[in-house]
């Protein structure tokens, strides 16, 4: 009976996967008439490739948009919090009173 259940589960997934993939991105129009693509993680991008490239050049100028900027602290191998310069926890040292 469990083999039948697993076959049914695989068939259901095979049918639902294209539906889920289609729902990953939504095409929308802003109030100013620009066509954008909405992603499920909250990010968006222009549908027009020229506008998307111009927006990427602008976004790359900001260090918080980089994966891990050179000046950031923490975030070893993508695990943990990346602490940016200007954050109150940047260069704070240890919180252990015995080591202060």
Beta strands, then each sheet from edge to edge (+ up, - down):
strand 1: 25-29
strand 2: 35-39
strand 3: 44-46
strand 4: 73-76
strand 5: 79-83
sheet 1: 1+ 2- 3+
sheet 2: 4+ 5-
end
